[in-house]
C-alpha cells in the first residue's frame, strides 16, 4: 500500500488549488492510481504553520552541496537566499541613526510552511540559474527509495 502524503497549496477563489510543488502532486497521484483501484479520499484543512524536522533538514540538504561547490558557507548562502526570496527592509541603527538594509525574514526557522516552500522554490531556481543542479527534496527521496529497492533486488 502507498503511504499517505500531505501536499501544501493555496486555494483559489473558484475552488481550485495551486500546489506548491505540482509535479510532486501529479507523481504521487499516478503512483496511487497504479497501486489502488483508483478510488481516493481527499482531505483539505488550513495549512499548519510549523514545519516538520524533515522539511528543515531538506533546506540544509539543498544548500550544503551548492555552498561547498562554490566555496561558500551554508549560513552565508542561506542568508543570501532569504534576501532573494523575501527581500530586505531598512532599519535605523539605534545609536548612530544610520540606515542599513537587513533581511526582511532573517531566520528560516521562523518561516511558516508556505513561506518555507517559497524559499525552497527560490533555492532551486537560483541554483539552476547558477548552473548548479539540485534535486527537489521529493525528487531526492524518490531516487533514494528507488536505489534502495534496486539494492534489495540485487541482494535477493
Secondary structure, DSSP 8 states (H G I E B T S, - for coil): --------EEE-TTS-EEETTHHHHHHHHHHHHHHS-S----------SS--HHHHHHHHHHHHHHHHHHT--HHHHHHHHHHHHH-EEEEE-TTT--EEEEESS--GGG--HHHHHHHHHHHHHHHHHTT-----HHHHHHHHHHHHHHHHHHH-
